[in-house]
């Protein structure tokens, strides 16, 4: 998306952009577009039902790729909170 933004801005500043991808990939593509500062809307194409489990796992991993440090810190804090709460409540 960052490379596309550069090309788009060379041709026209503040252009409205539409991108097309598979329907399970629209959300992550929108996140990447937003991170690149590109004002874009996504349109998703249909995906066969049997591909959805694989696609879901890939999209989750793809979303975590950029934020793994923040997510790891959040997980550690959540586990610490649950541990302290369990100790205080006597579980």
C-alpha positions in Angstrom: 0.0 0.0 0.0 2.9 2.4 0.7 4.3 1.8 -2.8 0.9 2.3 -4.3 0.3 5.5 -2.3 3.5 6.9 -3.8 2.4 6.2 -7.3 -1.1 7.4 -6.8 0.1 10.7 -5.3 2.5 11.3 -8.2 -0.6 11.3 -10.5 -3.2 13.0 -8.3 -3.1 14.3 -4.7 -5.9 13.3 -2.4 -7.2 10.7 -4.7 -10.0 8.4 -3.6 -8.8 4.8 -4.0 -10.7 1.5 -4.2 -8.8 -1.8 -4.0 -10.1 -5.3 -4.7 -9.0 -8.5 -3.0 -10.6 -11.6 -1.6 -13.3 -10.9 0.9 -11.4 -12.4 3.8 -8.5 -10.1 3.1 -10.3 -6.8 2.9 -9.9 -6.0 6.6 -6.1 -6.5 6.7 -5.7 -4.7 3.5 -7.6 -1.8 5.0 -5.3 -1.8 8.0 -2.3 -1.6 5.7 -3.8 1.2 3.7 -4.6 3.1 6.8 -1.0 2.6 8.1 0.3 3.9 4.8 -1.9 7.0 5.1 -3.9 6.0 2.0 -7.6 6.8 2.0 -9.0 3.6 0.4 -12.0 1.4 0.4 -11.9 -2.3 -0.2 -14.1 -4.5 -2.3 -14.0 -8.3 -1.6 -14.5 -11.1 -4.0 -16.1 -14.3 -2.9 -14.1 -17.1 -1.4 -15.1 -20.8 -1.4 -16.4 -21.9 2.0 -13.8 -24.6 2.4 -10.9 -22.0 2.2 -12.2 -19.9 5.1 -10.5 -21.8 8.0 -7.1 -21.5 6.4 -7.8 -17.9 5.4 -8.8 -17.0 9.0 -5.6 -18.4 10.5 -3.5 -16.6 7.9 -5.2 -13.3 8.4 -4.8 -13.5 12.2 -1.1 -14.2 11.8 -0.8 -11.4 9.3 -2.5 -8.9 11.7 -0.3 -10.0 14.6 2.9 -9.6 12.5 2.9 -5.8 12.9 1.8 -5.7 16.5 3.3 -8.8 18.1 5.2 -6.8 20.8 2.1 -4.9 21.9 0.0 -8.0 21.9 2.6 -9.9 23.9 2.7 -7.1 26.5 -1.1 -7.2 26.7 -1.0 -11.0 27.1 1.6 -10.8 29.9 -0.4 -8.1 31.7 -3.6 -10.1 31.4 -2.0 -13.2 32.7 -0.5 -11.2 35.6 -3.9 -9.8 36.4 -5.6 -13.2 36.4 -2.8 -14.6 38.6 -3.2 -11.9 41.2 -6.9 -12.1 41.1 -6.8 -15.9 41.5 -4.4 -15.5 44.5 -6.6 -12.9 46.2 -9.8 -14.9 45.7 -8.1 -18.1 46.9 -8.5 -20.1 43.7 
